Amino acid sequence: MAHTIAVLNSNQDVVEMLRTVMEQAGFNTVTTHVPDIKRGEEDFLSFLRKHDPAVIVYDIAPPYRENWNFP
């Protein structure tokens, strides 16, 4: 059984590129967009409970302090 990897990013192209690469490597991949979490359109804890990823890929973007403390 393949492990699940969650990809979080603000850029749709980056999300799709990483999903493609991860899936080609044989991983189940789930994605969400950081702005959707920040706006409350995606509940991050529910996302984690639902998908139970083994790994989360999250790009810490500037401003670093603000984004490091989020989600």
C-alpha positions as CSV (number, residue, x, y, z in Angstrom):
1,M,0.0,0.0,0.0
2,A,1.4,3.4,-1.0
3,H,1.9,6.1,1.6
4,T,-0.1,9.3,1.3
5,I,1.7,12.6,0.8
6,A,-0.1,16.0,1.4
7,V,1.0,18.9,-0.7
8,L,0.2,22.4,0.5
9,N,1.1,25.5,-1.5
10,S,-0.3,28.8,-2.7
11,N,0.6,28.3,-6.3
12,Q,-1.6,26.0,-8.4
13,D,1.1,25.1,-10.8
14,V,3.5,24.0,-8.0
15,V,0.7,21.9,-6.5
16,E,0.0,20.2,-9.8
17,M,3.7,19.6,-10.6
18,L,4.4,18.1,-7.2
19,R,1.3,15.9,-7.3
20,T,2.3,14.6,-10.7
21,V,5.9,13.8,-9.6
22,M,4.7,12.1,-6.4
23,E,2.0,10.1,-8.2
24,Q,4.5,8.9,-10.8
25,A,6.7,7.8,-7.9
26,G,3.9,5.6,-6.7
27,F,2.5,7.7,-3.8
28,N,-1.1,8.6,-3.1
29,T,-1.1,12.4,-3.2
30,V,-3.7,14.8,-1.7
31,T,-3.5,18.6,-2.2
32,T,-4.9,21.8,-0.8
33,H,-4.1,25.5,-1.2
34,V,-2.8,27.5,1.7
35,P,-5.0,30.6,0.9
36,D,-8.1,28.3,1.2
37,I,-7.0,27.3,4.7
38,K,-6.3,30.9,5.7
39,R,-9.7,32.0,4.4
40,G,-11.4,29.2,6.3
41,E,-12.6,27.5,3.1
42,E,-10.6,24.4,4.0
43,D,-10.5,23.1,7.5
44,F,-6.9,22.0,7.9
45,L,-7.4,19.6,10.8
46,S,-10.3,17.9,9.0
47,F,-8.1,17.6,5.9
48,L,-5.4,15.9,8.0
49,R,-7.9,13.6,9.7
50,K,-9.5,12.6,6.4
51,H,-6.3,11.8,4.5
52,D,-3.9,10.9,7.4
53,P,-0.8,11.8,5.3
54,A,2.6,10.2,6.2
55,V,4.3,13.3,4.9
56,I,3.3,17.0,4.4
57,V,5.2,19.1,1.8
58,Y,4.7,22.7,2.7
59,D,6.7,25.6,1.2
60,I,7.3,28.3,3.8
61,A,7.0,31.5,1.8
62,P,7.9,35.1,2.8
63,P,7.0,36.7,5.1
64,Y,8.6,33.7,6.9
65,R,7.5,34.5,10.5
66,E,3.8,34.8,9.5
67,N,3.8,31.7,7.3
68,W,6.0,29.6,9.7
69,N,3.3,30.1,12.4
70,F,0.6,29.0,10.0
71,P,-1.3,26.7,9.6
